[in-house]
Amino acid sequence: MHESRQGDTETLNREIRDELDRVGEDIARSQDLGSLKQSISQRLEFIGNTMERFRQREQEREDLLAGQLEAMQEKVAAMEAHSEQMQQQVREERQRAMTDLLTQLPNREAWQERLLFEFNRWQRYQQPLSVAVIDIDLFKKVNDSYGHKAGDRVLQLVSRELRSRLRETDFIARYGGEEFVLLLPETGVETAEEVIDTLRNRVAVLPFHFGGEPVNITFSAGLTEFRANDSVETVFDRADRALYQAKDAGRNRTQSV
Ligand SMILES: Nc1nc2c(ncn2[C@@H]2O[C@H](COP(=O)(O)OP(=O)(O)OP(=O)(O)O)[C@@H](O)[C@H]2O)c(=O)[nH]1
């Protein structure tokens, strides 16, 4: 069974050759046809048996190989499944690490990554790219008057509203606290201002009720677009300064620079 195919084939050839030699000797030595017929038929039977044994061993070798192949295929499939599972786990963990738990928006790490990506695209293609910083107005009052849970609810609903009103290609992240940041690719500052004002008007009419009272939530926004010689830091600082101008000017407004 464990002998090699080559060894088996050599044995088979030798046995058949020897047997055929003996047939020749039988013929040469034979005196009568009856005994010659008998000896030749015995030799043919021996050759037949030898070939049948060879065929069986050949079959066993094939079965063994097929079994080994199947086992290897199963092993490879299991390894592939495991690797896919690990990759999926890594993707999920990365996704979790990039997502803000409360609002399910991308978080600050995700923002930094996307900002650099869009900045590189802007440098290469020179299409307009706007950046906005949004901050919910007098949010501390919501927490102080209606509790932290109410504040959390505001953050969740405002986030949902903002995300759902933006284009797929726009990017929004929770930068921290009640502050959000937006990237609007292929959008100049005038169009971006319209987009932000539409968002602002939508948020202003969200029907919040806390402690039985209707509560209006508004935000202020600072907006700018990338200009020659800008870095991600200079743009962000400019948008942030514009936000403070909007706050100083009375809140619930968008300030572009
Ligand atoms: N509920 C809740 N509150 C938060 C969260 N993160 C930050 N805050 C609160 O957000 C408030 C931010 O207050 P301020 O920075 O004074 O700003 P503001 O009250 O929004 O006032 P203006 O920005 O000047 O309009 C603080 O009271 C923080 O505690 C959060 O995840 N959940």
The ligand as a Tripos MOL2 file, in Angstrom:
@<TRIPOS>MOLECULE
LIG
   32    34     1     0     0
SMALL
NO_CHARGES

@<TRIPOS>ATOM
      1 N1        -25.3090   66.1750   27.7190 N.pl3     1 LIG1
      2 C1        -24.0750   66.3620   27.2740 C.ar      1 LIG1
      3 N2        -23.4710   67.5350   27.4570 N.ar      1 LIG1
      4 C2        -22.2250   67.7100   26.9800 C.ar      1 LIG1
      5 C3        -21.5600   66.6970   26.2820 C.ar      1 LIG1
      6 N3        -20.3540   67.1890   25.9190 N.ar      1 LIG1
      7 C4        -20.2610   68.4500   26.3630 C.ar      1 LIG1
      8 N4        -21.4010   68.7880   27.0050 N.ar      1 LIG1
      9 C5        -21.7520   70.0550   27.6560 C.3       1 LIG1
     10 O1        -21.8410   71.0820   26.6910 O.3       1 LIG1
     11 C6        -21.7630   72.3320   27.3870 C.3       1 LIG1
     12 C7        -21.0110   73.3090   26.5660 C.3       1 LIG1
     13 O2        -21.1300   74.5460   27.1610 O.3       1 LIG1
     14 P1        -20.3580   75.8510   26.7390 P.3       1 LIG1
     15 O3        -19.0070   75.4640   26.1720 O.co2     1 LIG1
     16 O4        -20.3640   76.7870   27.8870 O.co2     1 LIG1
     17 O5        -21.1360   76.4010   25.5560 O.3       1 LIG1
     18 P2        -22.6830   76.7460   25.3490 P.3       1 LIG1
     19 O6        -23.4710   76.6180   26.5890 O.co2     1 LIG1
     20 O7        -23.1510   75.8680   24.2100 O.co2     1 LIG1
     21 O8        -22.6240   78.2080   24.9200 O.3       1 LIG1
     22 P3        -22.2160   78.8590   23.5380 P.3       1 LIG1
     23 O9        -21.3180   77.8650   22.8400 O.co2     1 LIG1
     24 O10       -21.4910   80.0970   23.8840 O.co2     1 LIG1
     25 O11       -23.4560   79.1030   22.7750 O.co2     1 LIG1
     26 C8        -21.1090   72.0230   28.7380 C.3       1 LIG1
     27 O12       -22.0820   72.1820   29.7400 O.3       1 LIG1
     28 C9        -20.7180   70.5630   28.6280 C.3       1 LIG1
     29 O13       -20.8450   69.8800   29.8440 O.3       1 LIG1
     30 C10       -22.2270   65.4230   26.1300 C.ar      1 LIG1
     31 O14       -21.7270   64.4730   25.5510 O.2       1 LIG1
     32 N5        -23.4840   65.3190   26.6350 N.ar      1 LIG1
@<TRIPOS>BOND
     1     1     2 1
     2     2     3 ar
     3     2    32 ar
     4     3     4 ar
     5     4     5 ar
     6     4     8 ar
     7     5     6 ar
     8     5    30 ar
     9     6     7 ar
    10     7     8 ar
    11     8     9 1
    12     9    10 1
    13     9    28 1
    14    10    11 1
    15    11    12 1
    16    11    26 1
    17    12    13 1
    18    13    14 1
    19    14    15 2
    20    14    16 1
    21    14    17 1
    22    17    18 1
    23    18    19 2
    24    18    20 1
    25    18    21 1
    26    21    22 1
    27    22    23 2
    28    22    24 1
    29    22    25 1
    30    26    27 1
    31    26    28 1
    32    28    29 1
    33    30    31 2
    34    30    32 ar
@<TRIPOS>SUBSTRUCTURE
     1 LIG1         1 GROUP 0 **** ****
